[in-house]
């Protein structure tokens, strides 16, 4: 599940949070957030071959994530006035599981809306 985001006004970066409900006892090898700046199609912000826009979660790829745990990722500097849509993902084996909910953040000057 994708959750809230918090903005650091000094850097214009956000930290986004997600939560993993369950994985049926399988290992999670990668987790974080896919993001996009337009909502095209019925399933926005999905992984696309050679065009993945993602914020990798802190510890992803090196630290297994137990189910029921929260994770976070830094966005890097956000462009003012641009809306970023994001959804959490977890890679379990070869399968990528996406959160159903798509959330958004917009940097307006030094404030963030979501």
NORKA-V607299 format. One record per pair of residues at least 24 apart in sequence whose ideal C-beta (glycine too) atoms are under 6 Angstrom apart, sorted by the first residue. I is the first residue (numbers start at 1). GAP is how many residues later the second one is. D is the distance in Angstrom with one decimal. If there is no record, write none. Layout:
# NORKA-V607299
I|GAP|D, I|GAP|D
This chain:
# NORKA-V607299
1|87|6.0, 1|98|5.1, 2|85|5.2, 2|86|4.3, 2|97|4.9, 2|99|5.7, 2|101|4.8, 5|100|4.8, 5|109|5.8, 7|105|3.8, 9|101|4.4, 12|65|5.1, 12|66|5.5, 13|61|5.8, 13|62|5.5, 13|64|5.8, 14|61|4.5, 14|91|5.7, 15|57|5.3, 15|59|5.7, 16|57|5.6, 17|55|4.9, 18|53|5.3, 18|70|3.6, 19|51|5.1, 20|45|5.9, 20|47|5.4, 20|49|5.9, 20|70|5.8, 22|45|4.8, 23|44|5.1, 23|69|5.4, 26|66|4.7, 26|67|5.9, 28|37|4.8, 28|62|5.1, 28|64|5.7, 29|62|5.0, 30|30|5.5, 30|31|5.9, 30|61|3.9, 31|26|4.9, 31|29|5.1, 31|34|5.5, 31|40|5.8, 31|59|4.5, 32|24|4.4, 32|25|4.0, 32|28|5.4, 32|41|5.1, 33|40|5.5, 33|53|4.6, 33|55|5.6, 34|53|5.8, 34|55|5.6, 35|49|5.3, 35|51|4.1, 36|49|5.3, 37|45|5.9, 39|46|5.9, 44|41|5.9, 44|58|5.6, 45|40|5.4, 45|42|5.0, 45|57|5.9, 47|49|5.9, 78|29|4.4, 80|27|5.0
